[in-house]
């Protein structure tokens, strides 16, 4: 019986100004056979320099760093390497940091007290094209965008979507998984993926977390606080 081909490992880099954090996260990554730590950097500037010389799939990015902070580093990294996914990993879950990280192009946001399994799962999720946001960060994010004035005509913003895409969009904004959306709308999983891909294309957005931001910015989503802070990281898939 021929051997099954081994899937390539997810190539991870990280930027954090604390050596202790880099060592701890590096140890977590190395115990997972499907993850590989390619390099680590002490700040955003060093990260950008190293990224030019190494192929990377996912970057774990701290926010507060000397020389170049994580928000600016995320913007510059994704401008130069749009295929890389960024997972913000920080002590801070304040709304302005959450919002700035997502607006900069980050695909996920976890606080540093996440468990090793949560971190590994988040790396895999963002590498697969999904988005992950810690519950406390989700609550802060939604509180922040809830203060943004609503537009005069949100209905006009939805005119670009088909009726079925509107239904799928409404489910996405509840945080429902593809499987749940399929069950609620009596669709196949592939059909849900097709509708979500169409929504992302029409909005010019990279993933579902940015759809949530767009919806709250434009007054399309209901404005309420989510998450108790005791849940596992929310995976917007």
Residue frames relative to the residue before (quaternion, step in Angstrom):
aa qw qx qy qz dx dy dz
X 1.0000 0.0000 0.0000 0.0000 0.00 0.00 0.00
X 0.4155 -0.7309 0.4725 0.2644 3.62 -0.63 1.04
X 0.5122 -0.6478 0.4704 0.3110 3.55 -1.10 0.71
X 0.4785 -0.6569 0.5041 0.2923 3.53 -1.10 0.76
X 0.5002 -0.6541 0.4610 0.3308 3.61 -0.90 0.82
X 0.4064 -0.7086 0.5262 0.2363 3.57 -1.04 0.82
X 0.4431 -0.6961 0.4990 0.2648 3.57 -0.81 1.01
X 0.5140 -0.6428 0.4568 0.3375 3.60 -0.96 0.76
X 0.5113 -0.6542 0.4641 0.3088 3.52 -1.08 0.73
X 0.5008 -0.6216 0.5089 0.3221 3.54 -1.21 0.59
X 0.2877 -0.7791 0.5406 0.1341 3.55 -0.66 1.17
X 0.0901 -0.8304 0.5487 -0.0344 3.55 -0.50 1.30
X 0.0566 -0.7485 0.6583 0.0569 3.54 -1.17 0.70
X 0.1148 -0.8045 0.5776 0.0773 3.57 -1.17 0.38
X 0.1422 -0.7628 0.6255 0.0816 3.52 -1.23 0.63
X 0.2470 0.7327 -0.5954 0.2183 3.55 -0.70 1.16
X 0.4126 -0.7423 0.4697 0.2410 3.59 -0.85 0.88
X 0.6498 0.4888 -0.3282 0.4807 3.61 1.24 -0.03
X 0.4252 -0.7297 0.4803 0.2368 3.55 -0.58 1.18
X 0.6233 0.5550 -0.3426 0.4314 3.59 1.00 -0.78
X 0.6573 0.4965 -0.3059 0.4773 3.57 0.98 -0.85
X 0.6459 0.5205 -0.3256 0.4536 3.58 0.92 -0.86
X 0.6617 0.5045 -0.3079 0.4612 3.57 0.96 -0.84
X 0.6702 0.5045 -0.3030 0.4522 3.59 0.93 -0.90
X 0.6825 0.4676 -0.2900 0.4811 3.58 0.88 -0.92
X 0.6225 0.5444 -0.3388 0.4486 3.57 1.01 -0.75
X 0.6450 0.5192 -0.3165 0.4628 3.57 1.01 -0.81
X 0.6267 0.5312 -0.3303 0.4647 3.58 1.05 -0.77
X 0.6684 0.5140 -0.3022 0.4447 3.57 0.88 -0.96
X 0.7063 0.5084 -0.2783 0.4065 3.56 0.82 -0.99
X 0.6355 0.5296 -0.3536 0.4366 3.63 1.12 -0.37
X 0.6482 0.4828 -0.3187 0.4951 3.60 1.26 -0.14
X 0.4483 -0.7411 0.4371 0.2422 3.56 -0.59 1.17
X 0.7132 0.4548 -0.2645 0.4631 3.60 1.12 -0.57
X 0.6749 0.4437 -0.2878 0.5146 3.60 1.31 0.07
X 0.0568 -0.7879 0.6130 0.0134 3.57 -1.12 0.71
X 0.2904 -0.7404 0.5809 0.1734 3.58 -0.85 1.01
X 0.2551 -0.8073 0.5204 0.1113 3.57 -0.41 1.27
X 0.7644 -0.2083 0.1391 0.5941 3.58 0.95 -0.87
X 0.2209 -0.7396 0.6143 0.1638 3.53 -1.35 0.24
X 0.1559 -0.7883 0.5925 0.0570 3.54 -1.18 0.66
X 0.4649 -0.7035 0.4766 0.2487 3.55 -1.17 0.69
X 0.7937 0.0327 -0.0424 0.6059 3.60 1.25 -0.14
X 0.7196 -0.4698 0.3000 0.4140 3.54 -1.32 0.17
X 0.6307 0.5430 -0.3408 0.4374 3.58 1.01 -0.74
X 0.6630 0.4886 -0.3040 0.4788 3.57 0.95 -0.86
X 0.6058 0.5580 -0.3483 0.4476 3.58 1.07 -0.72
X 0.6760 0.4971 -0.3003 0.4535 3.60 0.82 -0.98
X 0.6428 0.5228 -0.3201 0.4594 3.56 1.01 -0.80
X 0.6927 0.4710 -0.2783 0.4700 3.59 0.89 -0.93
X 0.6209 0.5683 -0.3416 0.4181 3.60 1.06 -0.74
X 0.6038 0.5622 -0.3608 0.4350 3.58 1.17 -0.46
X 0.7457 0.4073 -0.2076 0.4847 3.56 1.17 -0.55
X 0.7582 0.3199 -0.1764 0.5401 3.60 1.23 -0.20
X 0.3988 -0.6707 0.5635 0.2712 3.54 -1.18 0.61
X 0.0133 -0.8098 0.5833 -0.0615 3.55 -0.74 1.11
X 0.3162 -0.7444 0.5598 0.1805 3.57 -1.09 0.76
X 0.8071 0.0499 0.0324 0.5874 3.58 0.86 -1.03
X 0.1541 -0.7700 0.6137 0.0818 3.56 -1.01 0.87
X 0.2449 -0.7191 0.6327 0.1504 3.55 -0.99 0.93
X 0.0648 -0.8523 0.5170 -0.0452 3.56 -0.44 1.24
X 0.3045 -0.7106 0.6064 0.1861 3.54 -0.88 1.02
X 0.4677 -0.6800 0.4803 0.2967 3.60 -1.17 0.40
X 0.7875 0.2749 -0.1516 0.5303 3.58 0.65 -1.07
X 0.2177 0.7549 -0.5833 0.2061 3.56 -0.42 1.29
X 0.5407 -0.6153 0.4477 0.3586 3.62 -1.12 0.51
X 0.7909 0.3241 -0.2738 0.4410 3.54 -1.40 0.35
X 0.7830 -0.1514 0.1342 0.5881 3.59 0.61 -1.13
X 0.3256 -0.7800 0.5013 0.1851 3.59 -0.53 1.18
X 0.7091 -0.5049 0.3081 0.3838 3.55 -1.31 0.29
X 0.6108 0.5493 -0.3589 0.4432 3.59 1.09 -0.62
X 0.6945 0.4536 -0.2706 0.4887 3.59 0.82 -1.01
X 0.6440 0.5266 -0.3261 0.4491 3.58 1.00 -0.81
X 0.6229 0.5354 -0.3392 0.4584 3.59 1.04 -0.74
X 0.6541 0.5162 -0.3129 0.4558 3.58 0.88 -0.91
X 0.7084 0.4565 -0.2703 0.4655 3.59 0.81 -0.99
X 0.6286 0.5426 -0.3373 0.4434 3.57 1.01 -0.79
X 0.7246 0.4418 -0.2551 0.4633 3.57 0.81 -0.98
X 0.5652 0.5619 -0.3876 0.4633 3.58 1.18 -0.40
X 0.7360 0.4136 -0.2187 0.4893 3.57 0.96 -0.91
X 0.7967 0.1363 -0.0386 0.5876 3.59 1.09 -0.74
X 0.1163 -0.8591 0.4937 0.0690 3.62 0.42 1.16
X 0.6304 0.5578 -0.3455 0.4149 3.62 1.15 -0.34
X 0.5672 0.5971 -0.3857 0.4160 3.58 1.22 -0.29
X 0.2582 -0.7383 0.6019 0.1614 3.55 -1.12 0.71
X 0.2173 -0.7888 0.5677 0.0910 3.57 -0.97 0.91
X 0.0961 -0.7610 0.6409 0.0317 3.53 -0.95 1.00
X 0.2900 -0.7598 0.5589 0.1618 3.58 -0.51 1.18
X 0.0177 -0.7830 0.6207 -0.0362 3.55 -0.81 1.07
X 0.2175 0.8118 -0.4928 0.2253 3.56 -0.20 1.28
X 0.5806 -0.5657 0.4610 0.3611 3.52 -1.32 0.27
X 0.7219 0.4771 -0.2288 0.4459 3.53 1.09 -0.75
X 0.0609 -0.7860 0.6138 0.0420 3.56 -1.02 0.82
X 0.2789 0.7753 -0.5158 0.2344 3.58 1.17 0.61
X 0.6399 -0.5982 0.3239 0.3575 3.54 -1.02 0.85
X 0.6702 0.5111 -0.3358 0.4206 3.62 0.83 -0.85
X 0.6454 0.5064 -0.3272 0.4690 3.58 1.09 -0.65
X 0.6283 0.5347 -0.3310 0.4581 3.56 0.98 -0.85
X 0.6948 0.4850 -0.2772 0.4529 3.53 0.77 -1.08
X 0.6666 0.5039 -0.3073 0.4554 3.60 0.89 -0.89
X 0.6492 0.5229 -0.3229 0.4482 3.59 0.98 -0.80
X 0.6730 0.4788 -0.2985 0.4782 3.56 0.92 -0.87
X 0.6598 0.5035 -0.3117 0.4625 3.57 0.94 -0.84
X 0.6356 0.5298 -0.3231 0.4593 3.59 1.14 -0.59
X 0.6391 -0.5563 0.3178 0.4257 3.58 1.25 -0.24
X 0.4049 0.7181 -0.4795 0.3008 3.59 1.24 0.09
X 0.3446 -0.7551 0.5284 0.1783 3.55 -1.07 0.77
X 0.8099 0.0935 -0.0578 0.5762 3.57 1.22 -0.06
X 0.1379 -0.7799 0.6090 0.0420 3.52 -1.29 0.45
X 0.0929 0.7823 -0.6082 0.0972 3.57 -0.61 1.17
X 0.3827 -0.6758 0.5686 0.2713 3.55 -1.17 0.57
X 0.6280 -0.6096 0.3541 0.3295 3.53 -1.18 0.65
X 0.6004 0.5374 -0.3834 0.4513 3.58 1.22 0.00
X 0.3664 0.7155 -0.5056 0.3133 3.62 1.23 0.28
X 0.5172 -0.6401 0.4701 0.3189 3.56 -1.11 0.67
X 0.6671 -0.4988 0.3645 0.4162 3.56 -1.27 0.31
X 0.6534 0.5037 -0.3158 0.4687 3.60 1.00 -0.77
X 0.6361 0.5211 -0.3313 0.4627 3.58 1.02 -0.76
X 0.6581 0.5083 -0.3137 0.4584 3.57 0.97 -0.84
X 0.6669 0.4929 -0.3042 0.4688 3.58 0.87 -0.93
X 0.6571 0.5087 -0.3091 0.4625 3.58 0.97 -0.83
X 0.6448 0.5195 -0.3203 0.4601 3.58 1.04 -0.76
X 0.6184 0.5325 -0.3407 0.4669 3.59 1.02 -0.76
X 0.6698 0.4908 -0.3030 0.4676 3.57 0.88 -0.90
X 0.6552 0.5360 -0.3163 0.4283 3.58 0.96 -0.88
X 0.7078 0.4392 -0.2868 0.4732 3.60 0.77 -0.94
X 0.6012 0.5482 -0.3586 0.4576 3.59 1.11 -0.60
X 0.6820 0.4788 -0.2791 0.4772 3.59 1.09 -0.72
X 0.6183 -0.5718 0.3446 0.4148 3.58 1.25 -0.05
X 0.5412 0.6033 -0.4055 0.4227 3.57 1.28 0.14
X 0.3418 -0.7121 0.5661 0.2359 3.56 -1.30 -0.07
X 0.1188 -0.7918 0.5981 0.0340 3.55 -1.03 0.84
X 0.0178 0.7872 -0.6152 0.0384 3.57 -0.89 0.97
X 0.4623 -0.6769 0.4984 0.2823 3.57 -0.85 0.98
X 0.6060 -0.6090 0.3642 0.3593 3.63 -0.94 0.81
X 0.6575 0.4915 -0.3315 0.4650 3.61 0.90 -0.81
X 0.6472 0.5029 -0.3166 0.4775 3.56 1.05 -0.77
X 0.6056 0.5510 -0.3541 0.4519 3.59 1.05 -0.72
X 0.6596 0.5071 -0.3100 0.4601 3.56 0.90 -0.91
X 0.6605 0.4984 -0.3087 0.4691 3.58 0.93 -0.89
X 0.6428 0.5384 -0.3142 0.4452 3.54 0.98 -0.88
X 0.6973 0.4663 -0.2803 0.4666 3.57 0.84 -0.96
X 0.6113 0.5305 -0.3517 0.4703 3.58 1.08 -0.62
X 0.6581 0.5236 -0.3080 0.4448 3.55 1.00 -0.85
X 0.7295 0.4176 -0.2595 0.4756 3.58 0.72 -0.99
X 0.5545 0.6023 -0.4013 0.4108 3.61 1.19 -0.35
X 0.6550 0.5116 -0.3137 0.4592 3.58 1.21 -0.41
X 0.5305 0.6144 -0.4141 0.4119 3.58 1.30 -0.08
X 0.5078 -0.6662 0.4391 0.3249 3.64 -0.78 0.92
X 0.4573 -0.6810 0.5018 0.2745 3.55 -1.05 0.76
X 0.5192 -0.6412 0.4579 0.3311 3.60 -1.10 0.60
X 0.6430 -0.5425 0.3796 0.3849 3.54 -1.29 0.34
X 0.8290 0.0944 0.0039 0.5512 3.59 0.95 -0.82
X 0.1087 -0.8217 0.5567 0.0554 3.64 0.26 1.21
X 0.5672 0.6057 -0.3941 0.3951 3.60 1.10 -0.54
X 0.6255 0.5441 -0.3396 0.4443 3.58 1.05 -0.73
X 0.6322 0.5402 -0.3312 0.4458 3.59 1.11 -0.66
X 0.6891 0.4752 -0.2710 0.4753 3.57 1.17 -0.57
X 0.4701 0.7134 -0.4294 0.2928 3.58 1.23 -0.22
X 0.6120 0.5802 -0.3454 0.4117 3.57 1.18 -0.53
X 0.6818 0.4982 -0.2790 0.4572 3.60 1.21 -0.43
X 0.4853 -0.6195 0.5268 0.3212 3.55 -1.20 0.57
X 0.6696 -0.4867 0.3486 0.4396 3.65 -1.17 0.31
X 0.6741 0.4813 -0.3119 0.4655 3.60 0.93 -0.81
X 0.6268 0.5232 -0.3444 0.4634 3.60 1.02 -0.68
X 0.6130 0.5373 -0.3512 0.4606 3.58 1.08 -0.66
X 0.6426 0.5168 -0.3215 0.4655 3.57 1.00 -0.80
X 0.6591 0.4923 -0.3066 0.4788 3.57 0.95 -0.87
X 0.6284 0.5368 -0.3328 0.4541 3.59 0.98 -0.84
X 0.6418 0.5283 -0.3258 0.4504 3.60 0.91 -0.86
X 0.6663 0.4863 -0.2995 0.4794 3.59 1.03 -0.77
X 0.6009 0.5609 -0.3530 0.4468 3.58 1.04 -0.76
X 0.6888 0.5031 -0.2824 0.4390 3.57 0.96 -0.88
X 0.6129 0.5096 -0.3621 0.4833 3.59 1.25 -0.11
X 0.5118 -0.6414 0.4192 0.3885 3.60 1.28 -0.25
X 0.3701 0.7525 -0.4745 0.2678 3.59 1.27 0.23
X 0.4663 -0.6546 0.5178 0.2931 3.56 -1.11 0.68
X 0.6785 -0.4665 0.3631 0.4361 3.56 -1.29 0.24
X 0.6460 0.5328 -0.3212 0.4423 3.57 0.97 -0.85
X 0.6615 0.4993 -0.3005 0.4720 3.57 0.97 -0.87
X 0.6342 0.5234 -0.3297 0.4639 3.58 0.97 -0.84
X 0.6419 0.5292 -0.3230 0.4512 3.58 0.96 -0.87
X 0.6670 0.4968 -0.3022 0.4658 3.58 0.95 -0.87
X 0.6914 0.4946 -0.2885 0.4406 3.59 0.86 -0.93
X 0.7800 0.3343 -0.1652 0.5025 3.57 0.98 -0.84
X 0.4131 -0.7341 0.4490 0.2980 3.58 1.33 0.12
X 0.4438 0.6561 -0.4685 0.3913 3.53 0.87 1.09
X 0.5087 -0.5899 0.5035 0.3737 3.56 -1.27 0.17
X 0.6474 -0.5250 0.3803 0.4009 3.57 -1.22 0.41
X 0.6537 0.5183 -0.3155 0.4523 3.58 0.99 -0.82
X 0.6313 0.5257 -0.3346 0.4616 3.58 1.06 -0.72
X 0.6244 0.5253 -0.3360 0.4704 3.58 1.01 -0.77
X 0.6516 0.5125 -0.3164 0.4611 3.58 0.92 -0.90
X 0.6399 0.5297 -0.3246 0.4522 3.58 1.00 -0.81
X 0.6618 0.4955 -0.3066 0.4718 3.59 0.95 -0.87
X 0.6590 0.5005 -0.3186 0.4623 3.59 0.93 -0.85
X 0.6291 0.5260 -0.3344 0.4644 3.59 1.00 -0.78
X 0.6470 0.5115 -0.3160 0.4690 3.59 1.03 -0.78
X 0.6341 0.5269 -0.3256 0.4629 3.59 1.00 -0.82
X 0.6605 0.5049 -0.3054 0.4643 3.58 0.91 -0.92
X 0.6574 0.5157 -0.3104 0.4534 3.58 0.96 -0.89
X 0.6789 0.4964 -0.2978 0.4517 3.59 0.91 -0.88
X 0.7130 0.4216 -0.2497 0.5016 3.57 1.12 -0.64
X 0.3606 -0.7418 0.4870 0.2873 3.57 1.22 -0.38
X 0.4830 0.6649 -0.4200 0.3849 3.56 1.12 0.76
X 0.5242 -0.6957 0.4024 0.2818 3.60 -1.06 0.70
X 0.8202 -0.0227 0.0653 0.5678 3.60 1.02 -0.67
X 0.7392 -0.4736 0.2819 0.3870 3.53 -1.37 0.19
X 0.6047 0.5530 -0.3851 0.4244 3.60 1.00 -0.58
X 0.6544 0.4936 -0.3172 0.4770 3.58 1.08 -0.64
X 0.5689 0.5545 -0.3806 0.4733 3.58 1.20 -0.43
X 0.6352 0.5237 -0.3266 0.4642 3.58 0.99 -0.82
X 0.6435 0.5152 -0.3181 0.4683 3.57 0.94 -0.90
X 0.6494 0.5242 -0.3110 0.4547 3.58 0.90 -0.96
X 0.6780 0.5067 -0.2973 0.4419 3.58 0.88 -0.94
X 0.6923 0.4567 -0.2890 0.4782 3.58 0.92 -0.83
X 0.6044 0.5588 -0.3559 0.4425 3.58 1.07 -0.67
X 0.7809 0.3581 -0.1629 0.4852 3.53 0.98 -0.90
X 0.5643 -0.6569 0.3751 0.3307 3.56 1.20 0.38
X 0.4472 0.7048 -0.4434 0.3265 3.57 1.21 0.41
X 0.7144 0.4146 -0.2466 0.5069 3.57 1.09 -0.70
X 0.5722 -0.5660 0.4621 0.3724 3.53 -1.26 0.44
X 0.3418 -0.7651 0.5163 0.1767 3.56 -0.96 0.82
X 0.3269 0.7236 -0.5393 0.2805 3.52 -0.13 1.31
X 0.5154 -0.6400 0.4758 0.3138 3.53 -1.23 0.49
X 0.1217 -0.7926 0.5957 0.0461 3.56 -0.97 0.94
X 0.7770 0.3761 -0.2607 0.4323 3.50 -1.30 0.47
X 0.2946 -0.7690 0.5456 0.1556 3.55 -0.97 0.89
X 0.5218 -0.6134 0.4311 0.4069 3.57 1.26 -0.39
X 0.6995 0.4366 -0.2733 0.4954 3.60 1.23 -0.22
X 0.5306 0.6279 -0.4089 0.3962 3.59 1.28 0.09
X 0.5577 -0.5450 0.4687 0.4150 3.60 -1.23 0.21
X 0.6816 -0.4693 0.3275 0.4560 3.61 -1.17 0.32
X 0.4276 -0.6952 0.5215 0.2489 3.54 -0.98 0.91
X 0.1759 -0.7704 0.6056 0.0937 3.56 -0.85 0.99
X 0.2170 -0.7906 0.5655 0.0900 3.53 -0.50 1.24
X 0.2517 0.7865 -0.5141 0.2319 3.57 0.33 1.28
